[in-house]
């Protein structure tokens, strides 16, 4: 059961992204799980986003695209690890809360 519905004042279409980000930031979801849920959600989302929200979500897409759990491959492609993905996710969550929360 969820004690607090912090997302109740958010723009409804942003809520799935905000909840996913909280799961990642709070360590309840690993980077690979986040990637496997976020990418289909974002790619299939037909929302006509305002430019500010679109830019934020697009930056998150870019961060997820850069995420590579394999250390050797990450070094080869100059990717980011899970720690960095969580850090960037926290920044995205903060930006989203400003414009959509």
C-alpha positions as CSV (number, residue, x, y, z in Angstrom):
1,X,0.0,0.0,0.0
2,X,1.2,3.5,-0.8
3,X,1.1,5.9,2.1
4,X,1.5,9.1,0.1
5,X,0.4,9.8,-3.4
6,X,3.1,12.4,-4.2
7,X,2.3,12.2,-7.9
8,X,-1.4,13.3,-7.5
9,X,-0.6,16.9,-8.6
10,X,1.6,15.9,-11.5
11,X,0.6,16.1,-15.2
12,X,-1.1,12.7,-15.6
13,X,0.9,11.6,-18.7
14,X,4.1,12.2,-16.8
15,X,3.2,10.0,-13.8
16,X,4.4,6.7,-15.3
17,X,7.8,8.2,-15.9
18,X,8.0,9.8,-12.5
19,X,7.1,6.6,-10.7
20,X,9.7,4.7,-12.8
21,X,12.3,7.3,-12.0
22,X,11.5,7.0,-8.2
23,X,11.9,3.3,-8.4
24,X,15.3,3.7,-10.0
25,X,16.5,6.5,-7.7
26,X,15.3,4.7,-4.6
27,X,17.1,1.5,-5.6
28,X,13.9,-0.5,-6.0
29,X,14.7,-1.1,-9.6
30,X,18.1,-1.9,-11.2
31,X,19.3,-0.1,-14.3
32,X,18.6,-3.0,-16.6
33,X,15.0,-3.3,-15.2
34,X,14.6,0.5,-15.7
35,X,15.8,0.3,-19.2
36,X,13.6,-2.6,-20.1
37,X,10.5,-0.8,-18.9
38,X,11.4,2.8,-19.9
39,X,12.4,2.2,-23.5
40,X,9.1,0.5,-24.7
41,X,7.1,3.0,-22.7
42,X,8.8,6.0,-24.2
43,X,9.0,4.6,-27.7
44,X,5.3,3.8,-27.8
45,X,4.2,7.0,-26.2
46,X,2.2,9.2,-28.6
47,X,1.7,12.1,-26.2
48,X,2.1,15.5,-27.9
49,X,4.4,16.8,-25.1
50,X,5.1,20.5,-24.5
51,X,8.7,21.3,-25.5
52,X,10.0,21.5,-22.0
53,X,8.7,18.1,-21.0
54,X,9.8,16.6,-24.3
55,X,13.3,17.9,-23.9
56,X,13.5,16.4,-20.4
57,X,12.2,13.0,-21.5
58,X,14.4,13.0,-24.6
59,X,17.5,13.6,-22.3
60,X,16.4,10.7,-20.2
61,X,16.1,8.6,-23.3
62,X,19.7,9.6,-24.3
63,X,20.9,8.7,-20.8
64,X,19.2,5.3,-20.9
65,X,20.7,4.7,-24.4
66,X,24.2,5.4,-22.9
67,X,23.6,3.0,-20.0
68,X,25.6,-0.2,-20.3
69,X,25.8,-2.7,-17.4
70,X,28.8,-4.5,-19.0
71,X,31.9,-2.8,-17.7
72,X,34.1,-3.8,-20.7
73,X,31.6,-2.8,-23.3
74,X,30.9,0.4,-21.3
75,X,34.5,1.4,-21.6
76,X,34.6,0.7,-25.3
77,X,31.5,2.8,-26.1
78,X,32.0,5.4,-23.4
79,X,28.7,4.5,-21.8
80,X,27.5,5.1,-18.2
81,X,27.1,2.7,-15.4
82,X,24.1,2.1,-13.1
83,X,25.3,4.6,-10.5
84,X,25.6,7.3,-13.1
85,X,22.1,6.4,-14.5
86,X,20.6,6.8,-11.0
87,X,22.4,10.2,-10.7
88,X,21.1,11.4,-14.0
89,X,17.6,9.9,-13.2
90,X,17.5,12.0,-10.0
91,X,18.3,15.2,-12.0
92,X,15.6,14.3,-14.6
93,X,13.1,13.7,-11.8
94,X,13.9,17.1,-10.3
95,X,13.5,18.8,-13.6
96,X,10.2,17.0,-14.3
97,X,8.9,17.9,-10.8
98,X,9.5,21.5,-11.6
99,X,7.6,21.5,-14.9
100,X,5.0,18.8,-14.4
101,X,4.7,18.3,-10.7
